[in-house]
Amino acid sequence: MTNDIMIDLKNITKAFGSTEVLKDLNLYIRENEFLTLLGPSGCGKTTTLRIIAGFESPTEGKVLFQGKDVSQVPPYQRQVNTVFQKYALFPHMDVYENIAFGLKIKKLPKEEIAKKVTEVLKLVNLSGFEKRKVDSLSGGQQQRIAIARALVNEPKVLLLDEPLGALDLKLRKEMQIELKNIQKRVGITFIYVTHDQEEALTMSDTIVVMDKGVIQQIGTPVDIYNEPKNAFVAQFIGESNILPGIMHADFSVEFQNTLFPCVDKGFSPMAPVEVVVRPEDILMVKKEEGMLTGVVEEVTFKGVHYEMVVASQGFRWLVQSTAMAPVGETIGMNILPDSIHIMKKGAAS
């Protein structure tokens, strides 16, 4: 990934009738970056992708492509290709013909088309599939053909709109790794749309969390997960315990009538705050050893860990641990300083 800006969205607003689906959005995407637009249905992520592709025009604002304004340039003249959730392969054509379709429209020589198709099939690990009918392929194979068809045209940017949504869980996880590997091998910019946090965390260099047409946070997967900017991000990315607290001083926060050391600073003394603790960061100990104590109300086995709901002073903690305490047992809970994240009270969400 380089620091050269490939796409720059400046003050993008998009309205359908009286409904604004994007509100003064500013975002730049770097060359060779794997950037994911993440958020719930209706947050504006697909509209953003369609504006980059040229399928939609912004109501206000500009789309810059390597510094040039392409806001009014039609899709076929932009150096981008799109892979959709529905792969839109041609059922009457074999794999070779599907991939070669765009190159034939460009009237490239047959030898060059054959060379490019062979190369791109190797890239997606489907060498030798040239003569197969697309409806004889599995969902994962069809998806790879759709990616190959997009990449064979050598776009500078590949747009992917929830392309793994139709696959089963195991295949989806495999394709997450495969997509990231393909992106590294071809070395171009990928812009990916999903509502699936795990996909975003697994594949992305940068995640853009969106809600109601507004960017909530931009950062690396680690930053977004460990340092959520507001309650929306904390709840949307993974699971969180969010409860009220008071920042007594730098590195010292009170919640649940207990003073905890933390790593946050810069708040005014006795400022009301919101405290975020991830369920996997709560250490389950004997009740007499705990900073907090609580009673286990629910236990669910999740395969690699147990998930417990623990009631303590009117708050129901979500705790994830490889150890299990039965319903009705009183347990202790310890939280390390760097597992406590402090947000300003009522941070925008």
N, C-alpha and C positions, 0 to 999 in steps of 0.2 A: 504494500500500500504506500502510495506517495502522498505528499501534501498538496499536489496540484488539484485545483478544484475543477471537477468535470461538469457538474450541474449546480446551478445556484438559483434557488427559488426566492424571489424577492417580493415581499408584501403581497402574497397570494391570497386573494379572497375569492371564493366561489359560492354563488347563490343559485339555487334552483327556485325560481319564483321568489317568494318572500323568505325562504329558508336558507340561511347561510350555513353551508356545510364545512367551509374552511374560512377561518377568520384571521386575516393578516399574518399568514404563515411565512416564516423565514427559515430557510434550511439550505445548507450547501452539502454536496456529496463529492467526496474526493475520488481521484483516479484510483482504480484497483481496489476500491473499498467494498466490503460486503455490509451494506446498510439495510436494516430491517425497520419497516414501519409497523408498529405494534399497537394494538388497541382493540376495544370491543367493536361489535357491529355498529355501524353508523358514526364512527369517530372521524371519518374523513380520509382514512388511509388509502382506500382504493381510488377515491377521487384524486388524491395527490398523485398516485401512480398514473392515472389516465391523463392528467394534465402534463406530466413529464413525457408520456408517450405521444401526446398530441390528439388523443381521442376526445378530450375536453379542452375548452379554452377558459382561462381564468376570467372571472368578472372584473377583477382588478389585479394588478401586479404583473411581473415579468418572469419568464423562464429563460435563463441564460445557459447556453451549452458551450463550454470552453470559452466563456466571455462574450459570446454572440447571442443576441436576443432571438429566440426561436418561437416566441409566443404564438405567432401566426403561421408558423411553418407546418405543413401537413405531416401526418405520421410517417408516410412513406419516404419523406425527405429528411427525416431525423435518423441519426445513427444509433437507433435503439431497436431492440426486438423484444416482444412480450411473449411469455409463457403463461397460459391461463390454467385455472383449475380443471376446466374441461379442455382437454388437449387439442381439440379441433383438428385432429388428423384426418386425412382423406381416406375413407374406408375402401374406395375402389382402387387405390394405389398401393404398391408394395412399399417397404421401408425406404428403399433407395429413391423411389419416385417422390415420396413425401419429403425427404430431406433435400432432394435436388430441385424441388419445385421453384423456390425463389431464385436459384442460380439460373434456371432455364429462362425465367422471365427476364433476367438481366442479359440473356443471350451469350452466356459464357461458352467457350469451346467445350465439347464433350469430354476431352481428356482432362481439362482443368476441373470440370464438375466431378468427374470420377475420382480424381485425386483428393478433392476437398471432402467429398462424402466419405471416402475411406478413412481419411484422417479424423473426421469428427465422430465416426462410429467407434474408432479405437478410443477416442477420448471418453466416450460414455460407456465403454466396455461392452459394446455390442457388435464387434467385428464379426463378419460372416452372416449377419442378419439381413443383408441387402434385399433378398428376394422373398422374405417373409411377408405375409399379409398382416396389416396392423391389427386386425381384429383377432388374430391368433396369439397376440402378445399379452403378457400380464399387465396389470395396471402400472407397475413400476417400470416395465420395459417401454410401455407407451409413453410414460412421462419422460424417460430418457430420450426417446425419439423426438418428442416435442422440443426438448432442450437442444438436441443435435440440430434440428431444423432451424432453430433460432440462431445457434452459434455459427452455423456454416456460412451465414451471411456476414460474419465478422463485424458484428455491431461493437460500438465502443461501450455500450451499456446494455445489460440484459435485465429486463423487468419481469418479475415473477409474482403473479397474483394468486396467492394461496395454492401453489401447484401441488402440494402434498395432501390437500384436504380429502381427496377421494380414496386415499390409500389406507390399508389397515395399519394398526399401531406399530407392529414389528417392522413392516416395510417402510413406514414413515420415518422411523428412527434410523434405519439403514440409509435411506435417501438423504436425510439431513447431513450425515457424514459425507456421502457421495457428492452432494451439491457443493459443499465447502471445498472438497478436494478438486472438483471440476473448476471452481472459481479460481483456486490457487494455480492450477495448471494453465488456464487460458489467460489469467492475469488481466481481466477486465472488471469493470464496475458491475456489481450485482445490487439491484434494489428489490427487496423482498417484502411482500405484504403478508402478514399473518395475524391471527388473534391468539395464537398458541404461544404462551410464554416460553415453553421448553424449546420450541423450534428457534425462537429468537435468541435465547441464551446459548444454545448449542452452536449456532452457525455464524453469528454476527461479529463484525469488528465494532460496529456502532449500532445502538438501538435508539429509535425515536419513539417514545411512548406518547400516544395521542388520545385525546378524549374530547368529544363534542367540537371537533374542528380546530382544536388548539393543541399545540405541542406542550406536553407536561414536563418532559425531561429528555435530554439527549446525553448519552454516555456509553461507555463500554458495558458489556454484560455484567462485569464485576461491580462497576460503579452503580449501575441501575439497581442491582440486587442489594448491595450492602449499604448504599447511601441514597435511598429514595428521597426525592425532593418534597413529596407531599403524601397525604393519606391515600389518594387515588393510586399513585405508583406503588406504594407499599403494599396495598391490598391486591392490585392487579398482577404484580410480579411476585409469584410465590404466595405464601401465606404469612400473615403477620399478626402478632398481638400488639394492638395500639391502645394505649391508655393514658389518662391525664397525669401530668407530673409537674413538679416545681424545680426550677434550676436554682439551687441555693448559691452556687458560685461556679467558677470554671472547674470542670472535672467532678462535679458533685450534684447529683439529681435525686430528688425524693419522689417516689411513687409507692403506692400501697403502704403509706405511713412508714416507709423505710428509706434510709439514706443509702444510695449506691454510688460508688466511684464509677466514672465514665470517662470517655476520651474527648467529649465535646466541650467547647469553650466559646466565649464571645457573646453570651447572653447576659442581660442585665440581672442583677441579684434578685432572687425570688420571682423570676419571670415564669409565668405559666407556660408549659410546653406540652407537646405530645411525645410520648415515648414509644419507640418501635423495638420489639424484640422478636426475632424469628423463632418459630417453634423448635427448630433443631439446635438452637443456641442455649436452651434451658437445660441445665445440668440437674438431673434427678438424684437426690441424696436422701439419707435418713432424715426424718423430720427434725431431730434435734441438731442437725448440722446445717439446716437450710437458712438462707437469708429470708426466704418466705416459706410458709407452709400452706398446703391446700389439700382438699379431699378429691380423690379421683371419682369423677361422675360417669365417664364413658371411656371405653377402650376399643380401638379398632386395629386389627392387624393389617398392615399395608405391604407385607412381603419382606421388605428390607428393614422396616422399623415398625414400632407400635405408635399409634396416634392416640393421645389421651386428652380428655377435657378435664381440667383441674380447677375446682372452685376455690377462690381465695379472696376474702374481703369483698364479696359482691362482684368480683370479676372472674370470668371463665377463661382460663388460660388454655391455649392449645399447645401441647407439649409433644415433641417427637423424639423417641428414644429407642435404642435397640434393646433396652431393658423394659420390663413391663411391671406395673403395679396394678393390682386388681381394683375393681370398683369398690368404693367405700374406704379404701386405705388412705391414711393421711401421709403425705410425702413432703420432703423438703425440696426447695428449688433454689439453685444458685445461678447467678448470671454474671459473667465476667465483664469487666469494663468495656472491652472492645466489641461486645455483643449487644450493647445498649446504643441505640441511635436516637438522637434528639432532633425533633422538628419544631419549628415555630408553631405556636398555637394557631389553628385555623389556616395553615398554609394552603394556598390556592389549590383546588382540585378539580 
